[in-house]
Amino acid sequence: MRSRYRSGFDQEEFLDPDVPNKFTIKLNPVGIEIQPGQRLRLDVSSSEFSNFDRNHNTGKDFWSDTELKIAKQTVFHNTEMPSRLLMPLISKKYD
């Protein structure tokens, strides 16, 4: 998901780094068996190269931009701005 196209591909909107934004990101289906006592970790990044095009984080034209900037993501997790990960659960009876 490119944040500049969060309102549609016909209108670019750039983020203000000082304003929190809400994103709902739908992930591709994944199946994993988690044993009792195991944990999950969620990584948040600004790209998944080579599965998707690189994000230069400059807002300039992707094909002609030669500059790269480091992006910073903040995941809020307080009462005013809670974050969450929703995952479907398929219960399995262990033998």
N, C-alpha and C positions, 0 to 999 in steps of 0.2 A: 504494500500500500504506500503510495507516495502521498505525503500529507498535502502537497500543493493541489492535488486533485480530489481532496476529501469531499468537495461539494459537487463533483462531476468533472469529466474530462474536458468540458467546454468552457470551464472557468477556473483559472489558476488562482489560488489563494495561498500566500506565503504565511508562515507562522511568525508570530511575535514571540521572541524568546522569553519575554517577561510575563506572558499570559499562559496559564495552564489550558490545555485543550483535552477534550474527551475523544477517545478513539475506541471504536469497536472493531476488533480485528478477527475475522473468521479464518481459522486455520484449516488446512487440508486434513482429511481424516488420518488418524494415527491409531494404531493398535499396539498396546504394550501391556504385558502382564506384570503387575506390581505385587511382590510378595509382602506378607506382613513384616513391618519393621523397615521397609525400604521407603525412600523419599523421592519427591520430584523436585526438579529445579527448572525455573523459567528464566531464559536469557533474553534480554531485550537489546537489540542492536539496530543500527541504522542501515544495514544492508545484509544481503545474503548472496554476495557475489560468489560463485559464478551461476547460481540459479536465476538471479535477476541482475539487470544492469546495475553498474556501480552508481552510487549517489554521491555526487561531488560536494553536496551540501553548500553550494554557492548560489543556487537559484538561477544560474546562467544556463544557456542552451547546452544540453547534454552532449551533443555531437561535436561541438567546437570548443568547449571549455577545457582548458588545460590545468586549471587550478583545482586543488583538492583541499577541503577543510574538514577538520575533525568535528564530528557532531556529538552533542551531549544530550542524553535522555534522562529525564527525571521521572520516576514512577512515584506518584504520591500515594500515601497509605495512612492518611489521618481521617478524622471524622468528617471534616469538611470536603475532602477529596479522596474518597476511598478507591482503591484499585482491587480488582478481583480477576481470578481466572476460573471460568466455568468449564467443567469437563464432564461429558457423559460418563456414567459408570455402569459397567456391565458386571454384575455380581457373578462370581464363580464359587462353587462349593469345593473346598479343598478336601482331598482324600486323606 
